[in-house]
Amino acid sequence: MSDPNLQRLRRLDVCAVSDALDKLQLKGVVTGLPLRSSAPGGVSRIVGKAVTMKVGPGSSPPGPTKHLGCSAIEQSDSDNIIVVEQRSGVEAGCWGGLLTLGAKVRGVAGVIADGPLRDIDEAIAYEFPIYSRSLTSRTARTRVVELGTQVPVTIGALQGGEVLVTPGDYVLADRSAVIFIAPKHIEKVLEAAEMIVAKEASMAKAILAGTPIGQVMGGNYEQMLER
């Protein structure tokens, strides 16, 4: 059975959860990873628990040779999002078309890649949700390798915008941003976000009923995120 926290998170949008993180003074929001391909019907929002992968120059871990990404796919299901770090500065794909197909067949919820992504037209054709930092045609071969699966990864812009993501962290993404939440914080983040959504729904109802927007979005709205 799906994690009940995932079920609650699926009912929320990124901006409400972002506001909840602000209210609780927690990090977790990452911008600059735009949606590159979406689920059937153009659906952009994805929710899951992180299966992580780190990619960069160097030597692969000891053991049988395995193409990067395969282990992450094999350890994922419909409740998982694969989160990839490829922040080496080397222009080389950290995810590609066959991996997208493998993840689609596996039922993976989506991929978030902080780095270059290739074969994006295939991902669009497969209607598989992917967010990435950039696009490229350059192969990983001879350029980068998988440095580890299910290891901590760093996602986000340099100079203070980074978020450390560990395996099992909660992930929510839509066209506004990507959000990561540690399991130890998920309950209070969900409670705060649900409260914000309920208040905003009430405000929207008042606006539709004819209450002047300045009256609706008065002091109470400005103070909504105060602790």
Contacts in CASP RR format, 6 or more apart in sequence:
PFRMAT RR
TARGET T0000
AUTHOR 0000-0000-0000
METHOD contacts of the structure
MODEL  1
MSDPNLQRLRRLDVCAVSDALDKLQLKGVVTGLPLRSSAPGGVSRIVGKA
VTMKVGPGSSPPGPTKHLGCSAIEQSDSDNIIVVEQRSGVEAGCWGGLLT
LGAKVRGVAGVIADGPLRDIDEAIAYEFPIYSRSLTSRTARTRVVELGTQ
VPVTIGALQGGEVLVTPGDYVLADRSAVIFIAPKHIEKVLEAAEMIVAKE
ASMAKAILAGTPIGQVMGGNYEQMLER
2 79 0 8 1.000
3 49 0 8 1.000
3 79 0 8 1.000
5 170 0 8 1.000
5 186 0 8 1.000
5 187 0 8 1.000
5 190 0 8 1.000
6 47 0 8 1.000
6 48 0 8 1.000
6 49 0 8 1.000
6 79 0 8 1.000
6 170 0 8 1.000
8 190 0 8 1.000
8 194 0 8 1.000
9 17 0 8 1.000
9 47 0 8 1.000
9 48 0 8 1.000
9 170 0 8 1.000
9 172 0 8 1.000
9 186 0 8 1.000
9 190 0 8 1.000
10 45 0 8 1.000
10 47 0 8 1.000
12 172 0 8 1.000
12 190 0 8 1.000
12 193 0 8 1.000
12 194 0 8 1.000
12 197 0 8 1.000
13 45 0 8 1.000
13 174 0 8 1.000
13 176 0 8 1.000
14 45 0 8 1.000
14 172 0 8 1.000
14 173 0 8 1.000
14 174 0 8 1.000
14 176 0 8 1.000
14 177 0 8 1.000
14 178 0 8 1.000
14 179 0 8 1.000
15 176 0 8 1.000
15 177 0 8 1.000
16 193 0 8 1.000
16 196 0 8 1.000
16 197 0 8 1.000
16 200 0 8 1.000
17 172 0 8 1.000
17 179 0 8 1.000
17 181 0 8 1.000
17 189 0 8 1.000
17 193 0 8 1.000
18 29 0 8 1.000
18 176 0 8 1.000
18 177 0 8 1.000
18 179 0 8 1.000
19 192 0 8 1.000
19 193 0 8 1.000
19 196 0 8 1.000
19 224 0 8 1.000
19 225 0 8 1.000
20 189 0 8 1.000
20 190 0 8 1.000
20 192 0 8 1.000
20 193 0 8 1.000
20 196 0 8 1.000
21 27 0 8 1.000
21 28 0 8 1.000
21 29 0 8 1.000
21 179 0 8 1.000
21 181 0 8 1.000
21 189 0 8 1.000
22 225 0 8 1.000
23 192 0 8 1.000
23 196 0 8 1.000
23 224 0 8 1.000
23 225 0 8 1.000
23 226 0 8 1.000
23 227 0 8 1.000
24 185 0 8 1.000
24 188 0 8 1.000
24 189 0 8 1.000
24 192 0 8 1.000
24 227 0 8 1.000
25 227 0 8 1.000
26 181 0 8 1.000
26 185 0 8 1.000
26 189 0 8 1.000
27 163 0 8 1.000
28 163 0 8 1.000
28 179 0 8 1.000
28 180 0 8 1.000
28 181 0 8 1.000
29 163 0 8 1.000
29 177 0 8 1.000
29 178 0 8 1.000
29 179 0 8 1.000
30 114 0 8 1.000
30 155 0 8 1.000
30 156 0 8 1.000
30 157 0 8 1.000
30 161 0 8 1.000
30 163 0 8 1.000
30 177 0 8 1.000
30 178 0 8 1.000
30 179 0 8 1.000
30 180 0 8 1.000
31 157 0 8 1.000
31 177 0 8 1.000
31 178 0 8 1.000
32 133 0 8 1.000
32 156 0 8 1.000
32 157 0 8 1.000
32 177 0 8 1.000
33 112 0 8 1.000
33 113 0 8 1.000
33 114 0 8 1.000
33 131 0 8 1.000
33 132 0 8 1.000
33 133 0 8 1.000
33 155 0 8 1.000
33 156 0 8 1.000
33 173 0 8 1.000
33 177 0 8 1.000
33 178 0 8 1.000
34 131 0 8 1.000
34 132 0 8 1.000
34 175 0 8 1.000
35 44 0 8 1.000
35 129 0 8 1.000
35 130 0 8 1.000
35 131 0 8 1.000
35 173 0 8 1.000
35 174 0 8 1.000
35 175 0 8 1.000
36 117 0 8 1.000
36 120 0 8 1.000
36 123 0 8 1.000
36 124 0 8 1.000
36 130 0 8 1.000
36 131 0 8 1.000
36 132 0 8 1.000
36 135 0 8 1.000
37 120 0 8 1.000
37 123 0 8 1.000
37 124 0 8 1.000
37 126 0 8 1.000
37 127 0 8 1.000
37 128 0 8 1.000
37 129 0 8 1.000
37 130 0 8 1.000
38 44 0 8 1.000
38 127 0 8 1.000
38 129 0 8 1.000
39 46 0 8 1.000
39 127 0 8 1.000
39 128 0 8 1.000
39 129 0 8 1.000
40 127 0 8 1.000
41 127 0 8 1.000
42 127 0 8 1.000
43 129 0 8 1.000
44 129 0 8 1.000
44 173 0 8 1.000
44 174 0 8 1.000
44 175 0 8 1.000
45 172 0 8 1.000
45 173 0 8 1.000
45 174 0 8 1.000
46 81 0 8 1.000
46 109 0 8 1.000
46 110 0 8 1.000
46 129 0 8 1.000
46 171 0 8 1.000
46 172 0 8 1.000
46 173 0 8 1.000
46 174 0 8 1.000
47 81 0 8 1.000
47 109 0 8 1.000
47 170 0 8 1.000
47 171 0 8 1.000
47 172 0 8 1.000
48 79 0 8 1.000
48 80 0 8 1.000
48 81 0 8 1.000
48 109 0 8 1.000
48 170 0 8 1.000
48 171 0 8 1.000
48 172 0 8 1.000
49 79 0 8 1.000
49 80 0 8 1.000
49 81 0 8 1.000
49 168 0 8 1.000
49 169 0 8 1.000
49 170 0 8 1.000
49 171 0 8 1.000
50 80 0 8 1.000
50 81 0 8 1.000
50 82 0 8 1.000
50 83 0 8 1.000
50 165 0 8 1.000
50 166 0 8 1.000
50 167 0 8 1.000
50 168 0 8 1.000
50 169 0 8 1.000
50 170 0 8 1.000
50 171 0 8 1.000
50 180 0 8 1.000
51 72 0 8 1.000
51 75 0 8 1.000
51 76 0 8 1.000
51 80 0 8 1.000
51 81 0 8 1.000
51 82 0 8 1.000
51 83 0 8 1.000
51 149 0 8 1.000
51 150 0 8 1.000
51 167 0 8 1.000
51 168 0 8 1.000
52 72 0 8 1.000
52 82 0 8 1.000
52 83 0 8 1.000
52 84 0 8 1.000
52 85 0 8 1.000
52 149 0 8 1.000
52 150 0 8 1.000
52 151 0 8 1.000
52 152 0 8 1.000
52 153 0 8 1.000
52 165 0 8 1.000
52 166 0 8 1.000
52 167 0 8 1.000
53 68 0 8 1.000
53 69 0 8 1.000
53 71 0 8 1.000
53 72 0 8 1.000
53 82 0 8 1.000
53 83 0 8 1.000
53 84 0 8 1.000
53 85 0 8 1.000
53 94 0 8 1.000
53 146 0 8 1.000
53 148 0 8 1.000
53 149 0 8 1.000
53 151 0 8 1.000
53 153 0 8 1.000
54 84 0 8 1.000
54 85 0 8 1.000
54 86 0 8 1.000
54 146 0 8 1.000
54 147 0 8 1.000
54 148 0 8 1.000
54 151 0 8 1.000
54 153 0 8 1.000
55 68 0 8 1.000
55 84 0 8 1.000
55 85 0 8 1.000
55 86 0 8 1.000
55 88 0 8 1.000
55 94 0 8 1.000
55 140 0 8 1.000
55 144 0 8 1.000
55 145 0 8 1.000
55 146 0 8 1.000
55 147 0 8 1.000
56 86 0 8 1.000
56 88 0 8 1.000
56 90 0 8 1.000
56 92 0 8 1.000
56 94 0 8 1.000
56 144 0 8 1.000
56 145 0 8 1.000
56 147 0 8 1.000
57 88 0 8 1.000
57 90 0 8 1.000
57 143 0 8 1.000
57 144 0 8 1.000
57 145 0 8 1.000
58 144 0 8 1.000
58 145 0 8 1.000
58 147 0 8 1.000
59 145 0 8 1.000
60 66 0 8 1.000
60 145 0 8 1.000
60 146 0 8 1.000
60 147 0 8 1.000
61 146 0 8 1.000
61 147 0 8 1.000
61 148 0 8 1.000
66 146 0 8 1.000
68 94 0 8 1.000
68 140 0 8 1.000
68 144 0 8 1.000
68 145 0 8 1.000
68 146 0 8 1.000
69 82 0 8 1.000
69 95 0 8 1.000
69 99 0 8 1.000
69 146 0 8 1.000
69 149 0 8 1.000
70 99 0 8 1.000
71 146 0 8 1.000
71 149 0 8 1.000
72 82 0 8 1.000
72 84 0 8 1.000
72 149 0 8 1.000
72 150 0 8 1.000
73 82 0 8 1.000
73 99 0 8 1.000
73 102 0 8 1.000
73 103 0 8 1.000
73 106 0 8 1.000
73 108 0 8 1.000
74 106 0 8 1.000
75 149 0 8 1.000
75 150 0 8 1.000
76 82 0 8 1.000
76 103 0 8 1.000
76 106 0 8 1.000
76 107 0 8 1.000
76 108 0 8 1.000
77 106 0 8 1.000
77 107 0 8 1.000
77 108 0 8 1.000
78 107 0 8 1.000
78 108 0 8 1.000
78 109 0 8 1.000
79 109 0 8 1.000
80 108 0 8 1.000
80 109 0 8 1.000
81 108 0 8 1.000
81 109 0 8 1.000
81 110 0 8 1.000
81 111 0 8 1.000
81 112 0 8 1.000
81 171 0 8 1.000
81 173 0 8 1.000
82 103 0 8 1.000
82 108 0 8 1.000
82 110 0 8 1.000
82 111 0 8 1.000
82 112 0 8 1.000
83 111 0 8 1.000
83 112 0 8 1.000
83 113 0 8 1.000
83 153 0 8 1.000
83 155 0 8 1.000
83 165 0 8 1.000
83 171 0 8 1.000
83 180 0 8 1.000
84 94 0 8 1.000
84 95 0 8 1.000
84 111 0 8 1.000
84 112 0 8 1.000
84 113 0 8 1.000
84 114 0 8 1.000
84 115 0 8 1.000
84 153 0 8 1.000
85 114 0 8 1.000
85 115 0 8 1.000
85 153 0 8 1.000
85 154 0 8 1.000
85 155 0 8 1.000
86 92 0 8 1.000
86 93 0 8 1.000
86 94 0 8 1.000
86 113 0 8 1.000
86 114 0 8 1.000
86 115 0 8 1.000
86 116 0 8 1.000
86 144 0 8 1.000
87 114 0 8 1.000
87 115 0 8 1.000
87 154 0 8 1.000
88 144 0 8 1.000
90 143 0 8 1.000
90 144 0 8 1.000
91 116 0 8 1.000
91 136 0 8 1.000
91 138 0 8 1.000
91 143 0 8 1.000
92 116 0 8 1.000
92 136 0 8 1.000
92 138 0 8 1.000
92 139 0 8 1.000
92 140 0 8 1.000
92 143 0 8 1.000
92 144 0 8 1.000
93 115 0 8 1.000
93 116 0 8 1.000
93 117 0 8 1.000
93 118 0 8 1.000
93 136 0 8 1.000
93 138 0 8 1.000
93 139 0 8 1.000
93 140 0 8 1.000
93 143 0 8 1.000
93 144 0 8 1.000
94 113 0 8 1.000
94 115 0 8 1.000
94 116 0 8 1.000
94 117 0 8 1.000
94 140 0 8 1.000
94 144 0 8 1.000
95 111 0 8 1.000
95 113 0 8 1.000
95 117 0 8 1.000
95 118 0 8 1.000
95 130 0 8 1.000
95 132 0 8 1.000
96 117 0 8 1.000
96 118 0 8 1.000
96 119 0 8 1.000
96 122 0 8 1.000
96 123 0 8 1.000
97 118 0 8 1.000
97 119 0 8 1.000
97 122 0 8 1.000
97 123 0 8 1.000
98 119 0 8 1.000
100 111 0 8 1.000
100 119 0 8 1.000
100 122 0 8 1.000
100 123 0 8 1.000
100 126 0 8 1.000
100 128 0 8 1.000
100 130 0 8 1.000
101 122 0 8 1.000
101 126 0 8 1.000
103 110 0 8 1.000
103 111 0 8 1.000
103 128 0 8 1.000
104 126 0 8 1.000
104 128 0 8 1.000
109 129 0 8 1.000
110 128 0 8 1.000
110 129 0 8 1.000
110 130 0 8 1.000
111 128 0 8 1.000
111 129 0 8 1.000
111 130 0 8 1.000
111 131 0 8 1.000
111 132 0 8 1.000
112 130 0 8 1.000
112 131 0 8 1.000
112 132 0 8 1.000
112 155 0 8 1.000
112 171 0 8 1.000
112 173 0 8 1.000
112 178 0 8 1.000
113 130 0 8 1.000
113 131 0 8 1.000
113 132 0 8 1.000
113 133 0 8 1.000
114 132 0 8 1.000
114 133 0 8 1.000
114 153 0 8 1.000
114 154 0 8 1.000
114 155 0 8 1.000
114 156 0 8 1.000
115 132 0 8 1.000
115 133 0 8 1.000
115 134 0 8 1.000
116 132 0 8 1.000
116 133 0 8 1.000
116 134 0 8 1.000
116 135 0 8 1.000
116 136 0 8 1.000
116 138 0 8 1.000
117 123 0 8 1.000
117 130 0 8 1.000
117 132 0 8 1.000
117 133 0 8 1.000
117 134 0 8 1.000
117 135 0 8 1.000
117 136 0 8 1.000
118 135 0 8 1.000
118 136 0 8 1.000
118 137 0 8 1.000
118 138 0 8 1.000
118 139 0 8 1.000
120 130 0 8 1.000
120 135 0 8 1.000
123 130 0 8 1.000
129 173 0 8 1.000
131 173 0 8 1.000
131 178 0 8 1.000
150 167 0 8 1.000
151 167 0 8 1.000
152 164 0 8 1.000
152 165 0 8 1.000
152 166 0 8 1.000
152 167 0 8 1.000
153 164 0 8 1.000
153 165 0 8 1.000
154 162 0 8 1.000
154 163 0 8 1.000
154 164 0 8 1.000
154 165 0 8 1.000
155 162 0 8 1.000
155 163 0 8 1.000
155 165 0 8 1.000
155 178 0 8 1.000
155 180 0 8 1.000
156 162 0 8 1.000
156 163 0 8 1.000
163 180 0 8 1.000
165 171 0 8 1.000
165 180 0 8 1.000
166 182 0 8 1.000
168 183 0 8 1.000
169 180 0 8 1.000
169 181 0 8 1.000
169 182 0 8 1.000
169 183 0 8 1.000
170 180 0 8 1.000
170 181 0 8 1.000
170 182 0 8 1.000
170 183 0 8 1.000
170 186 0 8 1.000
171 178 0 8 1.000
171 179 0 8 1.000
171 180 0 8 1.000
171 181 0 8 1.000
172 178 0 8 1.000
172 179 0 8 1.000
172 181 0 8 1.000
173 179 0 8 1.000
181 189 0 8 1.000
196 224 0 8 1.000
196 225 0 8 1.000
199 224 0 8 1.000
203 216 0 8 1.000
203 217 0 8 1.000
203 221 0 8 1.000
206 216 0 8 1.000
207 213 0 8 1.000
207 216 0 8 1.000
END
